[in-house]
Amino acid sequence: MNINRRDFIKSGGMLVLGSLVAPSFLASCTSPEAAKAEGIAFGMNHFKVTESDLKKVLAAALEKGGDYADLFFEHTLNNGIQLQDGAVNNAQSNIDFGMGVRVLSGDQTGYAYVENITLDEMLKAARTAARIADNSNANKTIAALTEVKPNGSYYDVQTPWESFTVKDKMPYLQKLNDKIFALDKRVHKVRAFLSDSTSHIFFCNSEGQMYYDYRPMCSLSAVCIMEDNGRIENSYASRSYRMGTEFLTDELLDTLAKESVDKTSILFQAVKPKGGEMPVVMGAGGSGILLHEAIGHAFEADFNRKKTSIFSDLLNKKVCDEHINVVDDGTIRFNRGSVNIDDEGTEGQKTYIVREGILTSYLHDRISAKHYGIQSTGNGRRENFRQIPIPRMRATYMEAGNVTEEEIIASVKNGIYASSFTNGQVQIGAGDFTFFVKDGYLIENGKLTQPIKDINIIGNGPKALADITMVGNNYKMDDGTWTCGKDGQSCPVTCGMPSALVSKLTVGGEN
């Protein structure tokens, strides 16, 4: 039995008390433990495909002579609720369901997807993707299909989100709202958001690899708006993990409430600093955006394979101080960027990009790994079944150094300390980057003084990396709702770092 999307939506996709009800044939799919125990048997049953179906579709994908083919099945349930003006006033749910066929032929990629998982539709998609290859004499055989099992699971779920209704979730947003108002009489408005998703992923390829993965995701955010003598300021706090409903705790609510109020309150005292080139101390945690934007993207192997990255000729060469280690890690438990197995069959792993100042690895998917003659690093990721996998970061961070943050600040005569960030972007070829600093402090004669806000920091990736002269011993991961955009696709990521001194960056402030 194959699944027709119309029948799928008719039998499910309805809201009952704000809780998404799955179709009847998926009624048994709410136990992550059972799903993982059954593995590929569960995956094939979930999407109602047989091994015979899979082999037929893979054979069709290679009938024009492609080198490799894979099938990516996805069923994702998304839910979100919002609180504003003291009440939950918005709830949304949707189902995403379908599969994609990818064919590789040399340096070319053919891709097609369907939202009706019937054998006929899948065969049509496979033959569409196959047209990039033109070698009718090729005789590709499909390897025997066997299950790929990762070494472990990095996001075990205690209680799945499918068991939680909107009515179950509403009290948490209400509590968060009340806690924020109770902390400061200047609080004027609060907006709070809770989202969760559950993805069932099934994958197989022409090399015989198959896997099933149950992927949870949840995020809780609060925006605090305060008014003081007619002046209004706002800031936010957020956390996001691959967890079940155990994510929601009173401790989390207290942390987000205090963080959002503290970050907003300090803005009433903040000024814009004078602009220009100066030393910048990056605070621990969210400063990891420096690694992500200034360095991480330029380390993704597709840019280096195509010689568009400024680091394309620097592999195995020194790029920064020997005390610096930069990691991209897919194995941190419950981390937003972690992957048990990536979207093309490679296990999640920890990859040292820079080790003791030497550029030791790019971030590889299957295509770039073949180009360089090495194994993939497990960075082949995609937004959903409608997209091809490409090299993407996971959790990118710098390991701790050997000095204290106080020692770093004391070494700066005049500069700034950057605390929290909102977004950034990079020009891959030149390595030039910019990102927005929401708040921080002036550093004057080795001490933090006046709070600052709303400034841009501009620099060049390789130069900024080379200009890091001190690294703190206070490593911290920022577990906010970071989402990375590349080639029209968005993927969940995280970033982190200890406090670090960049000796020279351009600060966009007042003249």
C-alpha positions as CSV (number, residue, x, y, z in Angstrom):
1,M,0.0,0.0,0.0
2,N,1.4,3.4,-1.0
3,I,0.2,6.7,0.4
4,N,-1.7,9.2,-1.7
5,R,-1.3,12.8,-0.3
6,R,-5.0,13.6,-0.8
7,D,-6.0,10.5,1.2
8,F,-3.3,11.4,3.8
9,I,-4.7,14.9,4.3
10,K,-8.3,13.7,4.3
11,S,-7.6,11.1,7.0
12,G,-5.7,13.6,9.2
13,G,-4.4,17.1,9.4
14,M,-7.3,18.3,11.5
15,L,-7.2,20.3,14.8
16,V,-8.8,19.0,17.9
17,L,-8.4,21.4,20.8
18,G,-5.4,22.7,19.0
19,S,-3.6,19.4,19.0
20,L,-2.6,17.9,15.7
21,V,-4.2,14.5,15.1
22,A,-2.3,12.1,12.9
23,P,-3.9,10.0,10.3
24,S,-5.2,6.6,11.6
25,F,-2.4,4.7,9.9
26,L,0.1,6.7,11.9
27,A,-1.7,6.2,15.2
28,S,1.0,3.9,16.5
29,C,3.8,6.4,15.6
30,T,3.9,8.3,18.9
31,S,6.5,6.2,20.7
32,P,10.0,7.2,19.8
33,E,11.4,4.2,21.7
34,A,9.3,1.8,19.6
35,A,10.2,3.6,16.4
36,K,13.9,3.4,17.1
37,A,13.7,-0.2,18.2
38,E,12.1,-1.2,14.9
39,G,14.4,1.0,12.9
40,I,14.0,0.6,9.1
41,A,11.0,-1.7,9.5
42,F,9.2,1.1,11.3
43,G,10.3,3.6,8.6
44,M,9.1,1.5,5.7
45,N,5.8,0.8,7.5
46,H,5.4,4.5,8.4
47,F,5.6,5.5,4.8
48,K,3.9,2.3,3.5
49,V,6.7,1.3,1.1
50,T,8.3,-2.1,0.6
51,E,11.8,-3.1,-0.1
52,S,10.7,-4.1,-3.6
53,D,9.3,-0.5,-4.1
54,L,12.6,1.0,-3.0
55,K,14.7,-1.1,-5.4
56,K,12.4,-0.3,-8.3
57,V,12.6,3.5,-7.6
58,L,16.4,3.4,-7.2
59,A,16.7,1.3,-10.4
60,A,14.6,3.9,-12.3
61,A,16.8,6.7,-10.9
62,L,19.9,5.0,-12.4
63,E,18.4,3.8,-15.6
64,K,20.2,6.7,-17.6
65,G,23.6,5.8,-16.1
66,G,23.8,7.9,-13.0
67,D,26.6,7.1,-10.5
68,Y,24.5,7.2,-7.4
69,A,20.9,7.7,-6.2
70,D,19.2,8.2,-2.9
71,L,15.6,8.5,-1.6
72,F,14.7,10.8,1.3
73,F,11.2,10.3,2.9
74,E,9.9,12.9,5.4
75,H,6.8,13.3,7.6
76,T,7.0,16.4,9.8
77,L,4.4,17.7,12.2
78,N,4.8,21.4,13.2
79,N,3.0,23.2,16.0
80,G,3.2,26.7,17.4
81,I,1.4,28.9,19.9
82,Q,1.9,32.6,20.7
83,L,1.0,34.7,23.7
84,Q,0.4,38.4,23.4
85,D,-1.4,41.0,25.6
86,G,-1.5,38.4,28.4
87,A,-3.3,35.6,26.5
88,V,-2.6,32.9,24.1
89,N,-4.2,34.2,20.9
90,N,-2.6,32.2,18.1
91,A,-2.1,28.5,17.4
92,Q,-0.9,26.9,14.2
93,S,-0.3,23.4,13.1
94,N,0.7,21.8,9.8
95,I,1.9,18.6,8.3
96,D,4.6,18.2,5.7
97,F,4.8,14.9,3.9
98,G,6.7,13.6,0.9
99,M,9.9,12.2,-0.6
100,G,12.8,13.3,-2.8
101,V,14.9,11.5,-5.3
102,R,18.5,12.5,-5.9
103,V,20.8,11.3,-8.7
104,L,24.5,12.1,-9.0
105,S,26.3,11.9,-12.3
106,G,29.8,13.2,-12.2
107,D,29.6,16.8,-10.9
108,Q,25.9,17.1,-11.8
109,T,22.9,16.6,-9.5
110,G,19.4,15.7,-10.6
111,Y,16.6,16.1,-8.1
112,A,12.8,15.7,-8.0
113,Y,10.3,15.3,-5.2
114,V,6.7,14.1,-4.8
115,E,4.0,14.8,-2.2
116,N,2.1,11.6,-3.1
117,I,4.1,8.6,-2.0
118,T,2.7,6.1,-4.5
119,L,4.9,3.8,-6.6
120,D,3.9,5.5,-9.9
121,E,4.6,9.0,-8.5
122,M,8.0,7.9,-7.1
123,L,9.0,6.3,-10.4
124,K,8.1,9.5,-12.3
125,A,10.3,11.5,-9.9
126,A,13.1,9.0,-10.2
127,R,13.1,9.2,-14.0
128,T,13.0,13.0,-13.9
129,A,16.0,13.1,-11.7
130,A,17.7,10.5,-13.8
131,R,17.7,12.7,-16.9
132,I,20.9,14.5,-15.9
133,A,22.8,11.3,-16.9
134,D,23.1,10.3,-20.5
135,N,24.8,6.9,-20.7
136,S,22.3,4.3,-21.8
137,N,25.0,1.6,-21.8
138,A,25.6,2.0,-18.1
139,N,24.6,-1.0,-16.0
140,K,24.3,0.1,-12.4
141,T,23.2,-2.5,-9.9
142,I,21.5,-1.7,-6.6
143,A,23.3,-3.0,-3.6
144,A,21.5,-5.2,-1.0
145,L,19.6,-2.9,1.3
146,T,20.9,-3.0,4.9
147,E,20.3,-0.8,7.9
148,V,22.7,1.8,9.1
149,K,22.7,2.2,12.8
150,P,24.4,5.1,14.5
151,N,26.6,4.6,17.5
152,G,24.0,6.3,19.7
153,S,21.1,8.7,19.8
154,Y,21.8,12.3,20.7
155,Y,18.2,13.3,21.2
156,D,16.3,10.6,23.1
157,V,12.8,11.8,24.0
158,Q,11.0,11.1,27.3
159,T,7.6,12.4,26.3
160,P,6.8,13.1,22.7
161,W,5.2,16.3,21.6
162,E,2.4,14.4,19.9
163,S,1.0,13.8,23.4
164,F,0.7,17.5,24.2
165,T,-2.3,19.6,23.2
166,V,-2.5,23.3,23.0
167,K,-4.4,23.3,26.3
168,D,-1.4,21.5,27.9
169,K,1.0,24.1,26.5
170,M,-0.9,27.3,27.3
171,P,-0.1,27.4,31.1
172,Y,3.7,27.5,30.4
173,L,3.4,30.7,28.2
174,Q,1.1,32.2,30.8
175,K,3.6,31.5,33.6
176,L,6.4,33.0,31.5
177,N,4.4,36.1,30.9
178,D,3.6,36.5,34.6
179,K,7.2,35.9,35.7
180,I,8.4,38.6,33.4
181,F,5.9,41.2,34.5
182,A,6.7,40.4,38.2
183,L,10.4,41.1,37.8
184,D,10.2,44.8,36.8
185,K,7.4,47.4,37.0
186,R,8.6,48.9,33.8
187,V,7.5,45.9,31.8
188,H,4.9,47.1,29.3
189,K,4.3,44.1,27.0
190,V,5.4,40.5,26.6
191,R,5.3,38.3,23.6
192,A,6.0,34.6,24.1
193,F,6.3,31.8,21.5
194,L,6.4,28.0,21.9
195,S,7.0,25.8,18.9
196,D,7.6,22.1,18.5
197,S,8.1,19.7,15.6
198,T,8.5,16.0,15.2
199,S,10.1,14.6,12.0
200,H,10.0,11.0,10.9
201,I,12.9,10.5,8.4
202,F,13.5,7.4,6.2
203,F,16.4,7.2,3.8
204,C,17.9,4.6,1.4
205,N,20.5,4.8,-1.4
206,S,21.9,2.7,-4.3
207,E,24.8,1.7,-2.1
208,G,22.4,-0.3,0.1
209,Q,22.3,2.0,3.1
210,M,19.0,2.5,4.9
211,Y,18.1,4.3,8.1
212,Y,15.2,5.7,10.1
213,D,15.5,8.7,12.4
214,Y,13.0,10.3,14.8
215,R,13.9,14.0,15.1
216,P,12.3,16.3,17.7
217,M,12.7,20.0,17.9
218,C,11.3,22.6,20.4
219,S,11.8,26.3,21.0
220,L,10.6,28.8,23.6
221,S,11.2,32.5,23.2
222,A,10.2,35.6,25.1
223,V,10.3,39.2,24.0
224,C,10.2,41.8,26.8
225,I,9.1,45.4,26.0
226,M,9.7,47.9,28.7
227,E,8.8,51.6,29.1
228,D,10.6,54.2,31.2
229,N,9.5,57.8,31.1
230,G,8.1,57.5,27.6
231,R,11.2,55.6,26.3
232,I,10.7,52.1,25.0
233,E,13.2,49.3,24.8
234,N,13.0,45.6,24.0
235,S,15.1,42.5,24.0
236,Y,14.5,38.8,24.1
237,A,15.6,35.4,25.4
238,S,15.2,32.0,23.8
239,R,16.2,28.3,24.1
240,S,15.9,25.6,21.6
241,Y,16.7,21.9,21.8
242,R,16.0,18.5,20.3
243,M,13.9,17.3,23.2
244,G,10.3,16.2,24.1
245,T,8.0,17.9,26.5
246,E,10.5,17.5,29.3
247,F,12.0,20.7,27.8
248,L,9.3,22.7,29.6
249,T,10.4,23.3,33.2
250,D,10.0,26.0,35.8
251,E,13.8,26.5,35.8
252,L,13.6,27.2,32.1
253,L,10.8,29.7,32.6
254,D,12.7,31.5,35.4
255,T,15.9,31.7,33.2
256,L,14.1,33.1,30.2
257,A,12.2,35.6,32.3
258,K,15.2,36.9,34.1
259,E,17.4,37.0,30.9
260,S,14.8,38.9,28.9
261,V,14.2,41.5,31.6
262,D,17.9,42.0,32.3
263,K,18.8,42.4,28.6
264,T,16.0,44.9,28.2
265,S,16.7,46.9,31.3
266,I,20.3,47.5,30.5
267,L,19.4,49.2,27.2
268,F,17.9,52.2,29.0
269,Q,21.5,53.1,30.1
270,A,23.1,52.2,26.8
271,V,24.6,54.6,24.2
272,K,26.2,54.1,20.8
273,P,29.9,54.2,21.0
274,K,32.2,56.1,18.7
275,G,32.9,54.1,15.5
276,G,36.2,53.0,14.1
277,E,38.8,50.2,14.2
278,M,39.4,49.0,17.7
279,P,39.9,45.9,19.9
280,V,36.7,43.9,20.5
281,V,36.2,41.4,23.3
282,M,33.7,38.8,22.3
283,G,31.6,37.6,25.2
284,A,31.2,33.9,25.8
285,G,28.2,32.2,24.1
286,G,26.5,34.1,21.4
287,S,29.7,35.5,20.1
288,G,30.0,32.1,18.3
289,I,28.2,34.0,15.5
290,L,31.7,35.3,14.7
291,L,32.8,31.7,14.0
292,H,29.6,30.9,12.1
293,E,29.5,33.9,9.8
294,A,33.2,34.9,9.5
295,I,34.7,31.4,9.4
296,G,32.2,28.6,9.4
297,H,30.6,29.2,6.0
298,A,34.0,29.6,4.4
299,F,34.9,26.2,5.7
300,E,32.0,24.5,4.0
301,A,33.5,22.2,1.4
302,D,31.3,23.1,-1.6
303,F,32.7,26.6,-1.5
304,N,36.2,25.2,-1.3
305,R,35.7,22.6,-4.0
306,K,34.5,25.4,-6.3
307,K,37.4,27.6,-5.2
308,T,35.1,30.4,-4.1
309,S,36.1,30.3,-0.5
310,I,39.0,32.4,0.7
311,F,40.2,29.3,2.6
312,S,40.3,27.0,-0.5
313,D,44.1,27.0,-0.6
314,L,44.8,26.9,3.1
315,L,44.0,23.3,4.1
316,N,46.7,22.0,6.5
317,K,48.2,25.5,6.8
318,K,48.3,27.7,9.9
319,V,45.4,30.2,9.9
320,C,45.5,31.5,13.5
321,D,47.1,31.3,16.9
322,E,48.2,27.8,17.9
323,H,46.0,27.9,21.1
324,I,42.8,28.1,19.0
325,N,40.7,25.0,18.2
326,V,37.4,25.4,16.2
327,V,34.9,22.5,16.1
328,D,31.8,21.7,14.2
329,D,29.9,19.0,16.2
330,G,26.8,17.0,15.4
331,T,27.1,14.8,18.6
332,I,26.1,17.2,21.5
333,R,23.2,15.7,23.4
334,F,19.9,17.5,22.7
335,N,21.6,20.2,20.8
336,R,19.6,22.0,18.1
337,G,22.2,21.3,15.5
338,S,22.9,17.6,16.3
339,V,22.3,14.8,13.9
340,N,22.2,11.0,14.7
341,I,22.7,10.5,10.9
342,D,22.9,13.3,8.4
343,D,20.5,13.6,5.4
344,E,22.6,11.4,3.1
345,G,23.5,8.5,5.4
346,T,26.6,9.6,7.3
347,E,26.7,9.3,11.1
348,G,26.8,12.5,13.1
349,Q,30.4,13.2,14.3
350,K,32.6,15.8,15.9
351,T,34.9,17.5,13.3
352,Y,37.9,19.7,14.2
353,I,38.0,22.4,11.5
354,V,41.0,24.2,13.1
355,R,43.3,22.3,15.5
356,E,46.1,24.2,17.3
357,G,45.8,26.9,14.7
358,I,46.0,24.6,11.6
359,L,43.1,24.3,9.2
360,T,42.6,20.5,9.4
361,S,39.3,19.9,7.7
362,Y,36.5,21.3,5.7
363,L,32.8,20.5,6.3
364,H,31.9,17.8,3.8
365,D,28.9,16.2,2.2
366,R,29.0,13.2,0.0
367,I,29.9,15.2,-3.2
368,S,32.8,17.1,-1.7
369,A,34.1,14.1,0.1
370,K,34.3,12.2,-3.2
371,H,36.0,15.2,-4.8
372,Y,38.7,15.3,-2.0
373,G,39.0,11.5,-1.8
374,I,38.0,11.3,1.9
375,Q,35.0,10.3,4.0
376,S,32.1,12.7,4.6
377,T,32.1,14.6,7.9
378,G,28.3,14.2,8.3
379,N,27.5,17.7,7.2
380,G,25.1,16.8,4.4
381,R,21.9,18.6,5.5
382,R,18.7,19.8,3.8
383,E,15.7,21.9,4.9
384,N,13.2,19.3,3.9
385,F,12.4,16.6,1.3
386,R,12.0,19.3,-1.4
387,Q,15.7,20.3,-1.2
388,I,19.0,18.6,-2.0
389,P,21.5,18.1,0.8
390,I,24.5,20.5,0.9
391,P,27.4,21.0,3.3
392,R,25.9,22.8,6.4
393,M,27.2,23.6,9.9
394,R,25.7,21.9,12.9
395,A,27.0,23.2,16.3
396,T,30.1,25.4,15.6
397,Y,32.2,26.5,18.5
398,M,35.7,27.4,19.8
399,E,37.2,25.4,22.6
400,A,38.2,27.0,25.9
401,G,41.5,28.8,26.2
402,N,43.7,29.4,29.2
403,V,43.0,32.9,30.5
404,T,40.1,34.4,32.4
405,E,37.6,36.9,30.9
406,E,38.8,39.4,33.4
407,E,42.4,39.1,32.2
408,I,41.2,39.7,28.6
409,I,39.2,42.8,29.5
410,A,42.1,44.1,31.6
411,S,44.4,44.0,28.5
412,V,42.3,46.4,26.5
413,K,42.8,50.1,27.0
414,N,40.0,51.3,24.7
415,G,37.5,49.0,22.9
416,I,34.2,47.3,23.3
417,Y,32.8,44.2,24.9
418,A,30.1,42.5,22.7
419,S,27.5,40.6,24.7
420,S,24.6,39.5,22.5
421,F,23.9,39.4,18.8
422,T,21.0,39.1,16.5
423,N,22.1,38.2,13.0
424,G,25.0,38.4,10.5
425,Q,26.1,37.6,6.9
426,V,29.3,36.9,5.0
427,Q,30.6,37.3,1.5
428,I,32.2,33.9,1.0
429,G,34.7,34.8,-1.7
430,A,36.3,37.8,0.0
431,G,35.6,36.6,3.5
432,D,34.1,40.0,4.5
433,F,31.4,39.8,7.2
434,T,29.1,41.9,9.3
435,F,26.9,41.2,12.2
436,F,24.6,43.1,14.6
437,V,25.5,43.6,18.2
438,K,22.3,44.1,20.3
439,D,24.2,45.1,23.5
440,G,27.5,45.2,25.2
441,Y,29.9,47.6,27.1
442,L,32.6,50.1,26.5
443,I,36.0,49.0,27.7
444,E,38.0,51.9,29.2
445,N,41.4,51.4,30.8
446,G,40.8,47.7,31.2
447,K,37.4,47.9,32.7
448,L,33.7,47.6,31.5
449,T,32.0,51.0,31.8
450,Q,29.1,52.4,29.8
451,P,26.6,50.0,28.3
452,I,26.3,50.2,24.5
453,K,23.7,49.0,22.0
454,D,22.7,48.5,18.4
455,I,26.0,48.5,16.6
456,N,27.4,46.6,13.6
457,I,30.8,44.9,13.6
458,I,32.5,44.6,10.3
459,G,35.6,42.5,9.4
460,N,37.3,39.9,7.3
461,G,37.1,36.2,8.3
462,P,40.7,35.1,7.8
463,K,42.0,38.3,9.3
464,A,39.7,38.3,12.3
465,L,40.6,34.6,13.0
466,A,44.3,35.5,12.8
467,D,43.7,38.6,15.0
468,I,42.3,36.5,17.9
469,T,45.1,37.0,20.5
470,M,43.5,35.8,23.7
471,V,41.0,33.0,24.4
472,G,39.1,32.7,27.7
473,N,38.6,29.6,29.8
474,N,34.8,30.2,30.0
475,Y,33.5,28.3,27.0
476,K,29.7,28.5,26.6
477,M,27.2,27.3,24.0
478,D,24.4,29.6,23.0
479,D,21.3,27.4,22.9
480,G,19.0,30.0,21.3
481,T,16.9,29.6,18.2
482,W,19.7,30.1,15.6
483,T,18.8,29.2,12.1
484,C,21.2,29.3,9.2
485,G,20.3,30.3,5.6
486,K,22.2,29.1,2.6
487,D,21.2,28.6,-1.1
488,G,17.6,29.3,-0.2
489,Q,17.5,26.6,2.5
490,S,17.2,27.1,6.3
491,C,18.7,24.7,8.8
492,P,18.7,24.7,12.7
493,V,22.2,25.3,14.1
494,T,23.9,26.5,17.2
495,C,27.1,28.3,18.0
496,G,29.3,29.1,21.0
497,M,32.7,30.2,22.2
498,P,34.6,31.4,25.2
499,S,35.4,35.0,25.6
500,A,38.0,36.1,23.1
501,L,40.0,39.2,22.1
502,V,40.0,40.2,18.5
503,S,42.8,42.8,18.3
504,K,41.2,44.8,15.5
505,L,37.6,45.0,14.1
506,T,35.7,47.9,12.6
507,V,32.8,49.0,14.9
508,G,30.0,51.0,13.2
509,G,29.1,53.6,15.8
510,E,28.7,57.4,16.0
511,N,31.4,59.7,14.5
